[in-house]
Amino acid sequence: MATRIMLSCHEASRLASEGRDRKLTILEKATLRFHIYLCAICKKVEKQMHLLAQAAGRSLEEEEKRLEEKGVNLPQESKDRIKKELPNS
């Protein structure tokens, strides 16, 4: 099966999004990196995805601290299970 080297912007966006939820194959990573290297728009989209993921992670940590201050505390096992289910944890 032949693999195309250049992705469309739609395919690159899909792969970048999937990469937040699962580990991409070496070929997927390489073709995505190549597309982003050449496409300024997709480079901006990927950067925005990264910033949103960071903000969501910070919000989760801040919420956990707020709940602990109120005396609400999940067992570590529950915290670990939740974190495991979150993308890129």
Buried (B, 14 or more C-beta within 10 A) or exposed (E): EEEEEEBEEEBBBEBBEBBBEEEBEEEBEEBBEBBBEEBEEBBEBBEEBEEEBEEEBEEBEEEBEEEEEEEEEEEEEEEEEEEEEEEEE
